[in-house]
Amino acid sequence: MHTKLTFTIRETAEALGIGRNLCYQQVKAGTIPAIRTGKRLLVPRKALEKLLEDPKSFTSPGESM
């Protein structure tokens, strides 16, 4: 079985349970690391796993959990 190394913004948003627009905002803010390949933004699987392991790394400065 082939495991994807990167996820699209839509796949990332679905995995995190957030909207696509919020996902784009978090990428722009640097909260979610992404790689730009041409016009596409891809989120590395390892970075997504880290966010899921450490939810505090996903909290925006003015937001509390």
MARVOKOL-562609 format. One line per field, with one value per atom (N, C-alpha, C): residue in one letter; atom name; x, y, z. Coordinates in nm, 3 decimals. Example, Ala and Ser with C-alpha at 12.3 -4.5 7.8 and 13.67 -1.06 7.14 Angstrom:
residues 2
code = [A, A, A, S, S, S]
site = [N, CA, C, N, CA, C]
X = [1.319, 1.230, 1.320, 1.285, 1.367, 1.290]
Y = [-0.569, -0.450, -0.330, -0.225, -0.106, 0.003]
Z = [0.780, 0.780, 0.780, 0.708, 0.714, 0.787]
***
This chain:
residues 65
code = [M, M, M, H, H, H, T, T, T, K, K, K, L, L, L, T, T, T, F, F, F, T, T, T, I, I, I, R, R, R, E, E, E, T, T, T, A, A, A, E, E, E, A, A, A, L, L, L, G, G, G, I, I, I, G, G, G, R, R, R, N, N, N, L, L, L, C, C, C, Y, Y, Y, Q, Q, Q, Q, Q, Q, V, V, V, K, K, K, A, A, A, G, G, G, T, T, T, I, I, I, P, P, P, A, A, A, I, I, I, R, R, R, T, T, T, G, G, G, K, K, K, R, R, R, L, L, L, L, L, L, V, V, V, P, P, P, R, R, R, K, K, K, A, A, A, L, L, L, E, E, E, K, K, K, L, L, L, L, L, L, E, E, E, D, D, D, P, P, P, K, K, K, S, S, S, F, F, F, T, T, T, S, S, S, P, P, P, G, G, G, E, E, E, S, S, S, M, M, M]
site = [N, CA, C, N, CA, C, N, CA, C, N, CA, C, N, CA, C, N, CA, C, N, CA, C, N, CA, C, N, CA, C, N, CA, C, N, CA, C, N, CA, C, N, CA, C, N, CA, C, N, CA, C, N, CA, C, N, CA, C, N, CA, C, N, CA, C, N, CA, C, N, CA, C, N, CA, C, N, CA, C, N, CA, C, N, CA, C, N, CA, C, N, CA, C, N, CA, C, N, CA, C, N, CA, C, N, CA, C, N, CA, C, N, CA, C, N, CA, C, N, CA, C, N, CA, C, N, CA, C, N, CA, C, N, CA, C, N, CA, C, N, CA, C, N, CA, C, N, CA, C, N, CA, C, N, CA, C, N, CA, C, N, CA, C, N, CA, C, N, CA, C, N, CA, C, N, CA, C, N, CA, C, N, CA, C, N, CA, C, N, CA, C, N, CA, C, N, CA, C, N, CA, C, N, CA, C, N, CA, C, N, CA, C, N, CA, C, N, CA, C, N, CA, C, N, CA, C]
X = [0.084, 0.000, 0.088, 0.052, 0.128, 0.074, 0.162, 0.123, 0.163, 0.067, 0.095, 0.192, 0.284, 0.379, 0.329, 0.237, 0.181, 0.030, -0.037, -0.181, -0.216, -0.325, -0.373, -0.435, -0.466, -0.531, -0.666, -0.741, -0.871, -0.856, -0.760, -0.737, -0.692, -0.608, -0.561, -0.676, -0.761, -0.877, -0.968, -0.993, -1.078, -1.016, -0.885, -0.818, -0.824, -0.817, -0.819, -0.960, -1.058, -1.196, -1.223, -1.157, -1.176, -1.215, -1.258, -1.293, -1.170, -1.190, -1.081, -1.025, -1.113, -1.066, -0.981, -1.024, -0.945, -0.810, -0.809, -0.683, -0.588, -0.640, -0.558, -0.507, -0.592, -0.551, -0.438, -0.449, -0.348, -0.216, -0.224, -0.102, -0.036, -0.117, -0.064, -0.001, -0.061, -0.010, 0.113, 0.139, 0.254, 0.224, 0.100, 0.062, 0.066, 0.024, 0.030, 0.140, 0.248, 0.355, 0.312, 0.346, 0.309, 0.422, 0.423, 0.520, 0.446, 0.496, 0.435, 0.507, 0.430, 0.484, 0.403, 0.460, 0.386, 0.274, 0.152, 0.036, -0.025, 0.024, -0.034, 0.035, -0.044, 0.009, -0.009, 0.098, 0.093, 0.144, 0.075, 0.114, 0.180, 0.305, 0.373, 0.300, 0.293, 0.226, 0.287, 0.417, 0.485, 0.443, 0.429, 0.386, 0.244, 0.157, 0.018, 0.012, 0.091, 0.096, 0.141, 0.240, 0.289, 0.178, 0.102, -0.010, -0.112, -0.139, -0.238, -0.186, -0.055, 0.004, 0.012, 0.034, 0.050, -0.048, -0.175, -0.278, -0.243, -0.159, -0.121, -0.047, 0.020, 0.092, -0.003, -0.130, -0.230, -0.309, -0.301, -0.377, -0.317, -0.402, -0.359, -0.332, -0.250, -0.213, -0.332, -0.439, -0.553, -0.658, -0.634, -0.733, -0.696, -0.794, -0.767, -0.845, -0.793, -0.859, -0.935]
Y = [-0.119, 0.000, 0.125, 0.221, 0.345, 0.449, 0.505, 0.610, 0.745, 0.838, 0.971, 1.045, 1.117, 1.197, 1.338, 1.383, 1.518, 1.513, 1.617, 1.630, 1.766, 1.770, 1.897, 1.976, 2.102, 2.184, 2.123, 2.077, 2.015, 1.891, 1.805, 1.685, 1.721, 1.823, 1.869, 1.922, 2.005, 2.060, 1.949, 1.850, 1.737, 1.661, 1.637, 1.563, 1.638, 1.771, 1.852, 1.889, 1.864, 1.897, 2.046, 2.116, 2.260, 2.289, 2.410, 2.451, 2.477, 2.471, 2.495, 2.636, 2.736, 2.875, 2.892, 2.832, 2.841, 2.773, 2.663, 2.593, 2.683, 2.750, 2.844, 2.957, 3.007, 3.115, 3.067, 2.945, 2.892, 2.866, 2.826, 2.811, 2.946, 3.047, 3.182, 3.236, 3.206, 3.251, 3.172, 3.058, 2.976, 2.871, 2.861, 2.761, 2.621, 2.609, 2.482, 2.496, 2.419, 2.429, 2.370, 2.437, 2.389, 2.415, 2.336, 2.348, 2.396, 2.501, 2.548, 2.483, 2.414, 2.356, 2.414, 2.511, 2.583, 2.662, 2.634, 2.701, 2.623, 2.502, 2.415, 2.431, 2.417, 2.411, 2.268, 2.210, 2.075, 2.074, 2.000, 1.990, 1.854, 1.853, 1.726, 1.644, 1.513, 1.422, 1.432, 1.440, 1.449, 1.575, 1.686, 1.811, 1.799, 1.736, 1.716, 1.625, 1.519, 1.430, 1.505, 1.593, 1.671, 1.761, 1.824, 1.909, 1.828, 1.706, 1.622, 1.569, 1.548, 1.502, 1.613, 1.737, 1.851, 1.961, 1.951, 2.049, 2.193, 2.214, 2.349, 2.419, 2.343, 2.403, 2.456, 2.417, 2.461, 2.581, 2.614, 2.724, 2.857, 2.943, 3.078, 3.162, 3.266, 3.346, 3.397, 3.444, 3.498, 3.396, 3.270, 3.164, 3.077, 3.028, 2.936, 2.808, 2.698, 2.569, 2.533]
Z = [0.000, 0.000, 0.000, -0.080, -0.094, 0.005, 0.085, 0.179, 0.122, 0.119, 0.066, 0.157, 0.099, 0.175, 0.198, 0.113, 0.126, 0.108, 0.160, 0.148, 0.090, 0.015, -0.037, 0.078, 0.053, 0.155, 0.193, 0.094, 0.121, 0.210, 0.180, 0.260, 0.401, 0.412, 0.543, 0.626, 0.564, 0.634, 0.683, 0.600, 0.640, 0.757, 0.751, 0.858, 0.991, 0.985, 1.107, 1.151, 1.064, 1.098, 1.094, 1.003, 0.988, 0.843, 0.817, 0.682, 0.597, 0.467, 0.373, 0.387, 0.402, 0.416, 0.542, 0.653, 0.776, 0.756, 0.685, 0.659, 0.580, 0.475, 0.399, 0.490, 0.579, 0.670, 0.761, 0.812, 0.903, 0.830, 0.704, 0.624, 0.605, 0.570, 0.550, 0.678, 0.794, 0.923, 0.968, 0.902, 0.938, 1.043, 1.085, 1.185, 1.127, 1.002, 0.931, 0.825, 0.837, 0.739, 0.605, 0.497, 0.365, 0.267, 0.162, 0.055, -0.069, -0.133, -0.257, -0.374, -0.458, -0.580, -0.695, -0.761, -0.864, -0.798, -0.839, -0.780, -0.665, -0.643, -0.540, -0.406, -0.299, -0.164, -0.114, -0.063, -0.010, 0.133, 0.218, 0.359, 0.378, 0.425, 0.449, 0.555, 0.531, 0.625, 0.765, 0.773, 0.904, 0.979, 0.908, 0.971, 1.022, 0.944, 0.985, 1.108, 1.109, 1.225, 1.350, 1.335, 1.448, 1.504, 1.414, 1.458, 1.536, 1.490, 1.556, 1.690, 1.701, 1.826, 1.930, 1.883, 1.973, 1.934, 1.981, 1.942, 1.978, 2.079, 2.117, 2.004, 1.919, 1.808, 1.701, 1.707, 1.610, 1.660, 1.789, 1.848, 1.804, 1.751, 1.713, 1.837, 1.829, 1.947, 2.029, 1.966, 2.040, 2.076, 2.045, 2.062, 2.182, 2.252, 2.363, 2.342, 2.397, 2.381, 2.504]
***
